Amino acid sequence: MRVTVEVDGDGVARVEMCRGDGNAIDLAMAGALLAAARECERAGARAVLLTGQGRSFCVGGDLKEFAALSGERLAAHLTEVTDALHGALRIFAGLDAPLVTAVQGSAAGAGLGLAAAGDLCFAASDAGFTAAYTGIGYSPDAGVSWSLPRLVGPRRAMDLLLTNRRILAAEALEMGLVSRLVAPERLAEEAAEAAGALARGATGAYGATRRLVAGALSAEFGEHLDAEARQLAAAAVSAEGREGVAAFLARRRPDFTHAPVP
């Protein structure tokens, strides 16, 4: 079993990479991540928590598996791996449910891409991050060349991608690569608490916000204002929007969990 997924009664989908060996991504692991993402979608998860069992979150691709192949067989194999891995990332990105990632040990290569995919990325204070790709003559996958420039800026992204230097969690926080630093012994608890809080929130509004932020850097300002206006109008008339305003006016906590998501 390389990946487990469990959706609790609050709608939190807990996806855990549990292969061992740094949770290196082979074809089976990539396929298991895709299956887990599909299960989150099928189950209507309200928040997703992605973790890695063991000493490291994910050290990237399984180079031993890749090295056993060559030529067209290797190219075809890597295409299969990235098709599955990228399929998982596309599903996670398309959900209304926010994605929380919790990183301990190392996040390298595709592991860096998985960590960066989180709307909230928690990191243990002793965690480390490295791109690693060009150091072995590869180019990025797992959305790394898309997410890094957006999170840390093009200049810093190129520094990380070309030099492959390992940055510690404190620098990752300062760069904007991670959201919060926590003590290693508190990582699992705090990330789970955040996922639980998000699951109790306005899932439809989260989804609209995720889409707006994802499109912000590629849209013209006027187009983006129009998109914001459309999303806001739709949110206001939704069950979530009505419940949120009613709760505010009544000075009570909103109950979004029973408001149908449009």
N, C-alpha and C positions, 0 to 999 in steps of 0.2 A: 504493500500500500504506500504510494508516494504522496498522495494528497488526500486529506480527509475534509469533509464539509458537513457541518451540522447547523441547522437553523433552529434557534430556540423559540420559545413562545412569544418573545418580544419582537421577533423578526430580525434578530441579529444572526447573520450567517458567518460562522467561524470557519474560515478556510485555513488549514494548516499544512504546510509542506513538511513531510516527515520521512524523507528518503534516507536521511543520514548522510555522511560524507559531505557536509556543508550544503546539503540539499541541491547539489549540482543538477542542472537541467539536462536530462537525456530525452529521447523521444517519448518514452513512457511518462516521464514527469510532465512534459509539455502537454501531452494528451490528457493527463489527469487534471491539470490546471484548467484546460478547456472544459472538461466535464464538470468540474466544480463551479466554474463561472455559469455554465448552462443551468446547473441546479439552483444557483442563487437567483437566476432570472426566472426559472420555473416556479420557485417557491415564493416569489414576490418579496424577497428580502427587503427590509427597511434600512439596513446598514450592513456592510461587509467588513469583517476584520480579517486581514491577511497576515499570517505569522509563519515563522519557520522554526521547526523543532530543533533542539540541539544547540551547539555552540555558535552557529552562524545562521543568519537569516537565509541567505542564498549566495553562493560563491560564483554563480554564472553557469555557463554551459559545461557539460561533461566532456572535457577535452580527451579523456581516455577513449570514450566512445567515438568521438570524431576522428581521433588519430588512427583508429582501426580501419578507417575507410580512406579512399583516395579517388581522385579524378571525378568522373561523372557520378559515381556512387556517393561520394561525399557531398557533392553539390546537391544531389537529389535528397539526400538524408537531411541536410541542413534546411532545405526548403520545407520538408515535412515538419521539422522541429519548429521553425519560425511560423509556419502556417498555423500550427496548433497554439503556440504561445501567443502570437499576435491575435488569434481568434479570441483567446481568453481576455486579453487586454481590451479588445474592442467591446466585448460584452460588458466588462466591468465599467468601461467608460460610458457606455450607453444606458446604464441603469439610472433610475432616479435615486437609488440608494447610494449614499456616500461610501467611499472606500477608505478605510483606516488601515495603515500599515505599521507594523511594530518591528523594529530592526535591532537585533543584537549581533555581536560579533562582526562579521564581514558582510557587506553588500557589494558584490562585484559583478561587472558585466551585466548580464540580463537581470541579476539580482538587484543591481542599481536601478534598472528600469522598472522592476516591480515595486521597489520602495518608492520611487519618484511618482508612480502612478497614483499613490494615495492622495486623497483630498486632504487628509491629515496624516502626517508621517511622524510617528514617535520613534525616538532613537535612544537606546541606552547610552549613558554618558561615555562609555568606553568603546562604542561601536566605531567602525571605520568604513569608508566608502572609496571605491576606485572604479574607474571605467574599464581598464585592463585590455580593451579590444586591440588597439593598435600595437600594444606591446607584444602580441602574438601574430601580428600581421593581419588581423581581422578588422572589419568595420562594424559599427554599432548595430544592434537590433533592440528589440523590446521597447521601442520608442525612446531610447536614450538620446538620440540626436534631435528628437522633437521636444522632449520634456526638459532636458538640461538648459538649453538657451532660454526657455520660458521661465524657468525657476531661478537661475543664477545669472542670466545674461549671456550673450554670445561670447564675450571675451573670456569670461571665466569658464564657460563650457568648453571652449577650444583648449584652454589650459589643461582642464581635466582629461579631455579626450586625446590630446596629443602627447602629454607627458605621462599620463597614467599614474600620477602621484596619488598616494593614499592620503585622504583627509580624515581627520578625526571628527567626532560628532560635534564638538564645539564650533569648529570651522564650518561644518555643514549647516549648522543652525545660523551662523552669521551670514552665510551665502544665501540662505533661503531654500536650501535643499531639503531640510527637515523642518517640522513645525515646532516640536518640543523635545527637550532633553529631559530624561528621567533617570533616576538611579537604576542600575541594572536589575536589582531585586524588585523594583516597582513597575518595570516595563509592562509586563503582562496585565497587571491589575489596572494600571492607568489607561492603557489602550482599550481594554475591555470596557471600562467605565465610559470612555468617550464614545465608543460604538453604541453602547446601551443608551446614552443620552441622545445620540443622533437618531436611533430607532424610534424614540418617543417624539421626535420632531415632525415637521411638515415635509413629508417625503416628496410630494409633488413640487413644492417650492425649492427643495434641494435639487431636484432634477433640473428644473428650469435654470437655477443658478449655475449648476455645473455646465450646462450647455452654453449659457451666456459667457462664462469665463473662458471656456475652451475656444469659443469663436472670437473672442475679443481682439486678439492680436492679428487676425487675418481679415477683419471687417473694417470698412471705413467707418469713421466716427458717426456720420449721419445714419448709416445702415444699422449700426449697433444701437443707436438711440431708438430707432424704429423697432428693433427686436425687443429691447427692454420694455417699450410701451406695450407691445403685443403680449408679452409674457406677464406683465403686471396686470393688465386687464383680465387675462385668463385666470390668473391667481386670485384676483379679487372676487370673482364670481364662483370660484370653486368651493367645495365643502370645507377645505382647509382654510381658505381665506375668510369665509364666513365665521367659522369657529374661532379663528385667531382674533378677529376684531371683536366678536361677541365676548370672548374671554377678557380681552383688554378692557373693554368698557365695563364689564362686571367685576373687574379686579380679581379675577381668578386665573388659575393655570389653564391654558388651553389643553384640550384632549384631542390631539391630532390622530391618535391611533385608531379612532373609530370614524374618522372622516374619510370617505372614499377618495382615493387618488384618481384624478381625471386621466 
